[in-house]
């Protein structure tokens, strides 16, 4: 008997991210041959359940390469949906949005910028959310920030441009900051393909009750996604996929 396998699809762009097989993470290349088409997926927006869809058999595309999975019905792209091929509740705890104007989080971003050689960069926080990732009663905070003007992929960078997603977590009695995706530019570059990082979703992707963090990245003519799993209190990248020219 084939061991249980649960695929994960980035529904907005219809590509296979990978998934789990027999409780282990496997990438898209290993997951694709296990899918015959007709699999049921449970769809989630960043803070709500959307319903179910059926997935087609994966097809390998040239640009990447990556594996395309068409869903029916297709969710609206504005939903930023993730399709999970497992029947458990992947959203057992929902993120709470916090103010990006908080002095605490502005200082946290300022510290990150200084530590990465950009002491004069403008602090611009895009999003701050609070959530209990591990279900232990202690909340973590995830924030994203980027320089003014870095709101879409471009072909150049300016001095002090940056983009980042960071996790703030209480560990051993102290708040620790972990970068989940970051790019920092001290000097102008052209041509360039700066990477923009965004918090996509926070979901339980393997059914163990602990939430994983999905961080999206986008660059000129390309995009991708990375899954971070909490291991011994620290985020570890366990899957990534994407496509681009």
C-alpha positions as CSV (number, residue, x, y, z in Angstrom):
1,X,0.0,0.0,0.0
2,X,1.3,3.5,-0.9
3,X,2.1,5.5,2.2
4,X,-0.1,8.5,2.8
5,X,0.9,11.6,0.9
6,X,-0.5,15.1,1.2
7,X,0.4,17.7,-1.6
8,X,0.5,21.4,-1.2
9,X,-0.3,23.8,-4.1
10,X,0.2,27.5,-4.4
11,X,-3.3,28.0,-5.8
12,X,-2.9,31.6,-7.1
13,X,-0.2,30.5,-9.5
14,X,-1.2,26.8,-9.8
15,X,2.1,25.3,-9.0
16,X,3.0,22.3,-6.7
17,X,5.1,23.2,-3.7
18,X,5.7,19.7,-2.5
19,X,4.0,18.1,0.6
20,X,4.4,15.3,3.0
21,X,4.7,11.5,2.5
22,X,4.4,9.3,5.5
23,X,5.0,12.3,7.8
24,X,8.2,13.5,5.9
25,X,8.5,16.6,3.7
26,X,9.1,15.9,0.1
27,X,9.7,18.3,-2.7
28,X,7.6,18.9,-5.8
29,X,9.7,16.6,-8.0
30,X,9.1,13.7,-5.7
31,X,5.4,14.5,-5.0
32,X,4.3,15.0,-8.7
33,X,4.6,11.3,-9.7
34,X,2.4,10.3,-6.8
35,X,-0.5,12.4,-8.0
36,X,-2.9,11.0,-10.6
37,X,-5.4,13.8,-10.8
38,X,-8.7,14.0,-9.0
39,X,-7.2,14.6,-5.6
40,X,-9.2,16.7,-3.2
41,X,-7.7,19.9,-1.8
42,X,-8.8,22.1,1.1
43,X,-8.3,25.8,0.3
44,X,-7.2,28.5,2.7
45,X,-6.8,32.2,2.4
46,X,-4.4,33.9,4.9
47,X,-7.0,34.1,7.6
48,X,-10.0,31.9,6.5
49,X,-11.1,28.6,5.0
50,X,-12.4,28.9,1.5
51,X,-13.7,25.5,0.6
52,X,-12.6,22.5,-1.5
53,X,-11.4,21.9,-5.0
54,X,-10.3,19.0,-7.2
55,X,-6.7,19.0,-8.6
56,X,-5.6,17.9,-12.1
57,X,-2.6,15.7,-12.6
58,X,0.6,17.7,-12.4
59,X,2.3,18.8,-15.6
60,X,5.9,19.8,-15.8
61,X,6.5,23.2,-17.1
62,X,9.8,24.4,-18.7
63,X,10.3,27.7,-16.9
64,X,11.7,26.8,-13.5
65,X,11.2,23.9,-14.1
66,X,8.1,23.6,-12.0
67,X,5.0,21.4,-11.8
68,X,1.6,23.0,-12.6
69,X,-1.5,21.7,-10.9
70,X,-4.9,23.2,-12.1
71,X,-7.6,23.4,-9.5
72,X,-11.4,23.2,-10.1
73,X,-12.9,25.5,-9.2
74,X,-10.0,27.9,-9.3
75,X,-9.9,30.4,-6.4
76,X,-9.7,34.1,-7.2
77,X,-6.1,35.3,-7.3
78,X,-7.0,38.0,-4.8
79,X,-7.6,35.3,-2.2
80,X,-3.8,34.4,-2.1
81,X,-5.0,30.8,-1.5
82,X,-2.9,27.8,-0.5
83,X,-4.4,24.3,-1.3
84,X,-3.7,21.6,1.2
85,X,-4.3,18.0,0.2
86,X,-5.1,16.8,3.8
87,X,-8.5,16.8,5.6
88,X,-7.3,18.3,8.9
89,X,-8.1,21.9,9.9
90,X,-5.0,23.7,8.6
91,X,-6.0,26.9,10.3
92,X,-6.5,25.9,14.0
93,X,-5.3,29.4,15.1
94,X,-5.7,32.6,13.2
95,X,-3.3,35.5,13.0
96,X,-4.1,38.8,14.7
97,X,-3.1,41.9,12.8
98,X,-1.1,44.5,14.9
99,X,-0.3,48.1,14.1
100,X,2.8,48.6,11.9
101,X,3.2,52.0,13.7
102,X,4.3,50.2,17.0
103,X,7.5,51.7,18.3
104,X,8.6,48.3,19.4
105,X,8.4,46.8,15.9
106,X,9.8,49.9,14.2
107,X,12.9,49.6,16.5
108,X,13.1,45.9,15.7
109,X,13.3,46.6,12.0
110,X,15.7,49.5,12.6
111,X,18.0,47.0,14.4
112,X,17.8,44.5,11.6
113,X,18.7,47.2,9.1
114,X,21.6,48.4,11.1
115,X,22.9,44.9,11.6
116,X,22.9,44.3,7.9
117,X,24.7,47.5,6.9
118,X,21.8,49.9,6.3
119,X,21.7,52.2,9.3
120,X,20.2,55.1,7.2
121,X,17.5,53.1,5.5
122,X,13.9,54.3,6.0
123,X,11.9,52.0,8.3
124,X,8.7,51.0,6.5
125,X,6.7,48.1,8.0
126,X,4.1,46.5,5.7
127,X,2.5,44.0,8.0
128,X,2.7,42.7,11.6
129,X,0.8,39.7,12.9
130,X,0.7,37.8,16.2
131,X,0.0,34.1,16.4
132,X,0.8,31.1,18.6
133,X,2.7,28.9,16.1
134,X,3.3,25.9,18.4
135,X,0.1,25.9,20.4
136,X,2.0,26.3,23.6
137,X,0.1,29.4,24.8
138,X,3.0,31.8,23.8
139,X,2.5,34.1,20.9
140,X,5.1,34.8,18.2
141,X,5.2,37.9,16.0
142,X,5.9,37.9,12.3
143,X,6.6,41.2,10.5
144,X,7.4,42.2,6.9
145,X,9.1,45.4,5.9
146,X,10.5,46.9,2.7
147,X,12.0,50.2,1.5
148,X,9.7,52.8,0.0
149,X,9.2,52.2,-3.7
150,X,9.8,48.4,-3.5
151,X,6.2,47.4,-4.0
152,X,6.7,45.4,-7.1
153,X,9.5,43.5,-8.9
154,X,11.8,45.8,-10.7
155,X,15.1,45.8,-12.7
156,X,17.2,48.0,-10.5
157,X,17.9,48.8,-6.8
158,X,18.8,52.0,-5.0
159,X,21.1,52.5,-2.1
160,X,19.3,51.5,1.1
161,X,16.7,49.4,-0.6
162,X,15.6,46.3,1.3
163,X,12.9,43.7,1.8
164,X,12.5,41.3,4.7
165,X,10.2,39.0,6.6
166,X,11.2,38.3,10.2
167,X,10.0,36.1,13.1
168,X,10.2,37.4,16.7
169,X,10.0,34.6,19.2
170,X,10.6,34.2,23.0
171,X,13.4,31.7,23.3
172,X,15.2,30.9,26.6
173,X,13.6,33.9,28.2
174,X,14.7,36.4,25.5
175,X,13.1,37.7,22.4
176,X,15.0,36.4,19.4
177,X,14.7,37.6,15.8
178,X,14.9,35.2,12.9
179,X,15.0,36.4,9.2
180,X,12.8,34.2,7.1
181,X,13.7,36.1,3.9
182,X,15.7,39.2,3.4
183,X,17.6,41.2,0.8
184,X,19.7,44.3,1.6
185,X,21.3,46.7,-0.9
186,X,24.0,49.2,0.2
187,X,24.6,50.7,-3.2
188,X,22.6,51.2,-6.4
189,X,22.6,48.4,-9.0
190,X,21.3,48.4,-12.6
191,X,20.4,46.0,-14.0
192,X,19.4,44.0,-11.0
193,X,16.6,41.6,-9.9
194,X,15.9,42.4,-6.3
195,X,13.8,39.9,-4.4
196,X,10.7,41.0,-2.6
197,X,9.6,38.9,0.4
198,X,6.0,38.7,1.7
199,X,4.3,36.7,4.5
200,X,1.9,34.5,2.5
201,X,0.1,32.3,5.0
202,X,0.5,30.6,8.4
203,X,-1.0,27.1,8.2
204,X,-0.6,23.6,9.6
205,X,0.6,21.9,6.5
206,X,1.4,18.5,7.9
207,X,-1.5,18.0,10.3
208,X,0.6,17.9,13.5
209,X,-1.1,21.0,15.1
210,X,2.0,23.2,14.7
211,X,1.7,26.0,12.2
212,X,4.2,26.5,9.4
213,X,5.1,29.9,7.9
214,X,4.9,30.4,4.2
215,X,7.0,33.2,2.8
216,X,6.5,34.3,-0.8
217,X,9.3,35.8,-2.9
218,X,9.0,37.7,-6.1
219,X,11.5,39.1,-8.6
220,X,11.4,40.3,-12.2
221,X,9.7,37.6,-14.2
222,X,9.7,35.1,-11.4
223,X,8.3,34.1,-8.0
224,X,8.4,31.4,-5.4
225,X,7.5,30.2,-1.9
226,X,9.4,28.8,1.1
227,X,7.8,26.8,3.9
228,X,9.4,27.2,7.4
229,X,8.7,24.6,10.1
230,X,9.4,25.2,13.8
231,X,12.1,22.8,15.0
232,X,13.4,23.0,18.5
233,X,11.9,26.5,18.8
234,X,13.6,27.8,15.6
235,X,12.3,28.2,12.0
236,X,13.8,25.8,9.5
237,X,13.2,25.9,5.7
238,X,11.7,22.5,4.7
239,X,10.3,23.1,1.2
240,X,10.6,25.6,-1.6
241,X,9.5,25.9,-5.2
242,X,8.8,28.5,-7.8
243,X,9.3,29.6,-11.3
244,X,11.0,32.3,-13.4
245,X,12.6,33.1,-16.6
